[in-house]
Amino acid sequence: MADSRTPPEVDRVAASRKAVAARRARASLKRDIATRVVSPQEILRRATADPASPAGTIRVPEFLTSIPAIGEGKRDRILADLGISPVKRLGGLGVRQRRALETWLDGRVPEPVARSSRSRLLVLAGPTAVGKGTVAAHIQEHHPEILLSVSATTRTPRPGEVDGTHYFFVDDAGFDALIERGELLEWATVHNTHRYGTPRGPIEAALAEGRTVLLEIDLQGARQVREAAPDATLVFLLPPSWDELVDRLVGRGTEDEEERARRLRTARVELASQNEFDHLVVNANVADAAQEVVELAEASARVS
């Protein structure tokens, strides 16, 4: 006769699967913190809102060592300074402990603070494979009142790309001529291979007409635009998770294994730059992300 105190086999299997899923979810969140896909403050907010969530069940020591440049020795000193037991989970912190951790995080890894922008010039940037082009194309299709700038590039067209619509495809000599004539608002060499640049003329004409202009460019270009137009609004597009970013890059199938590895290394560096931007938008759903960018554009237009 079976022991009534022993859970049925099906229950044990279900519990085991649930535990494995929970560990994977926590591991994914820790990767997201390490790669700066999500801020530690956001994880702490999720843990506070739902202590039983994957964020809430992360142990504080593991949370701290997920933050770049925090090793075990530094972690232990932080725990001691904050008065937090190493067995504590994020969702189980008391009010004082949580506030102490929040204050430490804000000093260590401050989140972006939106600037007061006046320009109708909106810049959309983010790591490789995050979907910048897809979000920009959605905006172009559904919001024709916003001008999507067409970049010039020295790379060859991908299948389905049309010259003058997706990019202006030029050779190296043609790109050099654009630079020499001062016809580019910004330009950069991306992934150490091809050059990209934003033609200045169409942007200046559209802004003079009172239109909003959206630039979908890389990190280097965004920095140049901020230098040339300090009142531009810079938006950084984030993936919903690091694992999702990897899946998108692999699934795209346009790069070989060596190129994918190099782009992922670049993505880690790009993600670390997000605090240079005014706004962060997560691209979990293209339509939702596009709408959020449009709302930021409309807000900038109202104050310009």
C-alpha positions in Angstrom: 0.0 0.0 0.0 1.4 3.4 -1.0 2.4 5.8 1.7 -0.3 8.6 1.7 2.4 11.0 2.8 4.4 10.5 -0.3 3.4 12.7 -3.2 2.2 10.9 -6.3 4.9 10.4 -9.0 3.1 12.9 -11.3 3.3 15.5 -8.6 7.0 15.0 -8.0 7.7 15.3 -11.7 5.6 18.5 -12.0 7.4 19.9 -9.0 10.8 19.0 -10.4 9.9 20.7 -13.7 8.6 23.8 -12.0 11.9 24.0 -9.9 14.0 23.7 -13.1 11.9 26.4 -14.8 12.4 28.7 -11.9 16.1 28.2 -11.8 16.3 28.9 -15.5 14.2 32.0 -15.1 16.5 33.3 -12.4 19.6 32.4 -14.4 18.2 34.3 -17.4 17.5 37.4 -15.2 21.1 37.3 -13.9 22.4 37.2 -17.5 20.2 40.2 -18.3 21.8 42.1 -15.4 25.3 41.1 -16.4 24.8 42.2 -20.0 22.9 45.3 -18.9 19.8 44.3 -20.8 17.9 45.3 -17.6 18.9 47.5 -14.7 19.4 46.1 -11.3 16.9 48.6 -10.0 14.2 47.2 -12.4 14.9 43.7 -11.0 14.5 45.0 -7.5 11.2 46.7 -8.4 9.9 43.4 -9.9 11.0 41.6 -6.7 9.2 44.1 -4.5 6.0 43.9 -6.6 6.0 40.1 -6.6 8.3 38.4 -4.0 7.3 35.0 -5.5 8.5 35.9 -9.0 11.8 34.9 -10.5 13.2 38.3 -9.6 11.8 38.0 -6.0 13.4 34.6 -5.4 17.0 35.6 -6.5 19.3 35.5 -3.5 20.9 38.9 -2.8 24.5 37.6 -3.1 23.8 36.2 -6.5 22.0 39.4 -7.5 25.1 41.5 -6.5 27.6 39.3 -8.3 25.5 39.5 -11.5 26.3 43.2 -11.6 29.5 43.8 -13.7 32.7 44.3 -11.7 31.2 42.9 -8.5 33.2 39.9 -7.3 32.7 37.8 -4.2 35.0 39.9 -1.9 33.3 43.1 -2.9 29.9 41.4 -2.6 30.5 40.4 1.0 31.6 43.9 1.9 28.5 45.3 0.4 26.2 42.9 2.2 27.9 43.8 5.5 27.7 47.5 4.8 24.0 47.3 4.0 23.2 44.9 6.9 21.7 42.2 4.6 22.1 38.5 5.4 23.6 36.4 2.6 20.6 34.1 2.8 18.1 36.8 2.0 16.2 36.9 -1.3 15.3 40.1 -3.1 11.6 39.6 -2.4 12.2 39.0 1.3 14.0 42.3 2.0 12.6 44.5 4.7 11.8 48.1 3.9 15.0 49.5 5.4 17.2 46.9 3.6 15.4 47.5 0.3 15.9 51.3 0.6 19.6 50.8 1.5 20.1 48.6 -1.5 18.2 51.0 -3.8 20.5 53.9 -2.6 23.6 51.8 -3.2 22.4 50.8 -6.7 21.6 54.4 -7.7 25.1 55.4 -6.7 26.8 52.4 -8.4 24.7 52.0 -11.6 22.5 55.0 -12.0 19.6 54.7 -14.4 19.2 57.2 -17.3 17.5 60.5 -16.6 15.5 62.0 -19.4 16.7 65.5 -20.5 14.3 68.3 -21.5 14.5 68.1 -25.3 13.2 70.7 -27.7 14.1 69.3 -31.1 11.9 67.2 -33.4 14.9 65.1 -34.2 14.6 61.7 -32.7 17.4 59.1 -32.7 16.7 55.4 -32.3 19.8 53.2 -31.5 20.5 50.0 -29.8 22.5 46.8 -29.9 22.8 44.6 -33.0 19.8 42.4 -33.8 17.6 44.2 -31.4 15.1 45.1 -34.2 15.8 48.8 -34.7 15.1 48.5 -38.5 11.8 46.6 -37.9 10.5 49.1 -35.3 11.5 52.0 -37.6 9.8 50.4 -40.6 6.6 49.9 -38.5 6.7 53.6 -37.6 7.2 54.5 -41.3 4.2 52.4 -42.4 1.8 53.5 -39.7 3.0 57.1 -39.0 3.8 58.7 -42.4 3.9 62.1 -40.7 7.2 61.1 -39.2 10.1 61.2 -41.7 12.3 58.1 -41.4 15.8 59.1 -42.6 17.4 56.8 -45.1 21.1 56.1 -44.4 23.9 55.7 -46.8 26.0 52.6 -46.5 28.9 50.8 -48.1 27.6 47.3 -47.4 25.8 45.3 -50.1 22.0 45.0 -50.0 20.4 42.1 -48.1 17.7 40.1 -49.8 14.6 42.4 -50.3 16.4 45.7 -49.6 15.8 48.4 -52.1 18.3 51.2 -52.9 16.9 54.6 -51.8 14.2 53.0 -49.7 16.0 51.0 -47.1 19.5 52.5 -47.7 21.4 54.5 -50.2 24.0 51.8 -51.3 27.3 53.4 -52.3 30.8 52.2 -52.8 33.8 53.5 -50.8 34.6 56.2 -53.2 31.1 57.5 -53.2 31.0 57.5 -49.4 34.3 59.4 -49.3 32.8 62.0 -51.5 29.8 62.5 -49.2 32.2 63.0 -46.3 34.4 65.5 -48.2 31.3 67.6 -49.2 30.0 67.7 -45.6 26.8 66.0 -46.7 26.6 63.6 -43.7 25.2 64.6 -40.3 27.0 61.6 -38.9 28.9 58.5 -40.1 30.7 55.6 -38.6 32.3 52.3 -39.4 30.1 49.5 -37.9 31.4 46.1 -36.7 34.8 47.1 -38.2 33.5 46.3 -41.7 31.1 48.7 -43.4 30.4 52.5 -43.2 27.0 54.0 -42.5 26.1 57.7 -42.6 23.0 60.0 -42.4 22.5 62.5 -45.3 22.1 65.9 -43.8 20.0 67.6 -46.5 16.7 65.8 -46.2 16.8 66.1 -42.4 17.4 69.8 -42.4 14.6 70.3 -44.9 12.1 68.3 -43.0 12.9 70.0 -39.7 12.5 73.4 -41.4 9.0 72.3 -42.4 8.1 71.4 -38.8 8.2 67.7 -39.4 9.5 65.1 -36.9 12.5 63.2 -38.2 13.5 59.7 -36.9 17.1 58.5 -37.3 17.6 54.7 -37.0 21.4 54.5 -36.5 24.2 52.8 -34.5 25.7 53.9 -31.2 28.6 55.8 -32.8 26.2 57.7 -35.0 24.0 58.6 -32.1 26.9 60.0 -30.2 27.8 62.2 -33.2 24.3 63.4 -33.5 24.2 64.4 -29.9 27.4 66.4 -30.5 26.0 68.1 -33.6 22.5 68.5 -32.3 22.5 68.6 -28.5 18.7 69.1 -28.3 18.0 65.8 -30.2 16.1 63.1 -28.2 18.0 59.8 -28.0 16.1 56.6 -27.6 17.9 53.2 -26.8 16.1 50.1 -27.9 16.5 47.1 -25.6 15.8 43.4 -26.2 13.4 41.8 -23.6 16.3 39.6 -22.5 19.8 38.7 -23.5 18.7 35.2 -24.5 16.1 36.7 -26.8 18.8 38.9 -28.4 21.0 35.8 -29.0 18.0 34.0 -30.5 17.2 36.9 -32.9 20.8 37.1 -34.1 21.1 33.4 -34.7 17.7 33.2 -36.2 18.4 36.0 -38.7 20.8 33.7 -40.5 22.6 36.5 -42.3 26.0 36.0 -40.5 28.3 33.1 -40.1 29.3 31.7 -36.6 32.4 33.9 -36.3 30.5 37.0 -37.3 27.7 36.2 -34.8 30.1 35.8 -32.0 31.8 39.1 -32.8 28.4 40.9 -33.0 27.4 39.5 -29.6 30.6 40.8 -28.1 29.8 44.2 -29.7 26.3 44.0 -28.3 27.6 43.7 -24.8 29.6 46.8 -25.3 26.6 48.6 -26.9 24.3 47.6 -24.0 26.7 49.2 -21.6 26.1 52.6 -23.3 22.4 52.8 -22.6 22.8 55.4 -19.8 24.0 57.9 -22.5 20.4 57.9 -23.8 17.3 59.9 -22.8 14.8 57.0 -22.9 14.9 53.2 -22.9 12.3 51.2 -24.9 12.0 47.4 -24.7 11.3 45.7 -28.0 9.3 42.8 -26.7 6.6 43.5 -29.3 7.3 45.6 -32.4 4.0 47.4 -32.5 4.2 48.3 -28.8 7.8 49.5 -29.1 7.0 51.5 -32.1 4.1 53.2 -30.4 6.2 54.1 -27.4 8.8 55.7 -29.7 6.0 57.6 -31.5 4.7 58.9 -28.2 8.2 60.1 -27.3 8.4 61.9 -30.7 5.0 63.5 -30.1 6.1 64.7 -26.6 9.2 66.3 -28.2 7.1 67.9 -30.9 4.8 69.5 -28.3 7.7 71.3 -26.5 9.6 72.3 -29.7 
